[in-house]
Amino acid sequence: MGFGISGGWAIMARRLGPAELIEENIYDCLARVQDDDGRLLTEIAVMIEKSRVAGYHENVSDREKNKVWASVQRCTSQNVFSNPYICEYIEKVERENKFRIRIETHQHREKTFENLFTILNAFGFQKVDVDHRIEGRIHDVSHAIYGSYADVFATNDKKLRKSSEAIYAYTGIETRIVDLKGFLDLAENWKD
């Protein structure tokens, strides 16, 4: 379906600078994704992600963790990054890891999205189960990154949609996020 919609065009990440729009056969793209090297990189990313999420809760009692999570669960996509616990943690990550919110290049966007998705997940916002869905979440982050270059990002995954809405709003990305029904409504009313 993506090939028919995009007319054979794809967004290709570049190491430095912005992503670029290239013409690519969908089957070439799928073959690259299925390559064994890509699978190995995914497995390495899963191990790193598990350790990062676990690290957010070191030296925190279950009682304190539950208090924080309850606070975050009351948040919406529009205000989750205003939550004092999340704000405090982002400031800590910025200080200790020299992390900055940046989206100018594809590399900056990747790092920013990876960190923000991990923070949201670690604080229980639209949480995915680390042991069972971590690989899927890594791909979700990738989808959100590439979706951020489009006018419309369509997904039926509610957790991905809510987390992406929060991150797009926080980083100033104006991409509209819709579910399948919303996308079909847009397509039906599309005017050339």
Beta strands, then each sheet from edge to edge (+ up, - down):
strand 1: 9-12
strand 2: 20-23
strand 3: 152-154
strand 4: 176-178
sheet 1: 1+ 2-
sheet 2: 3+ 4+
end
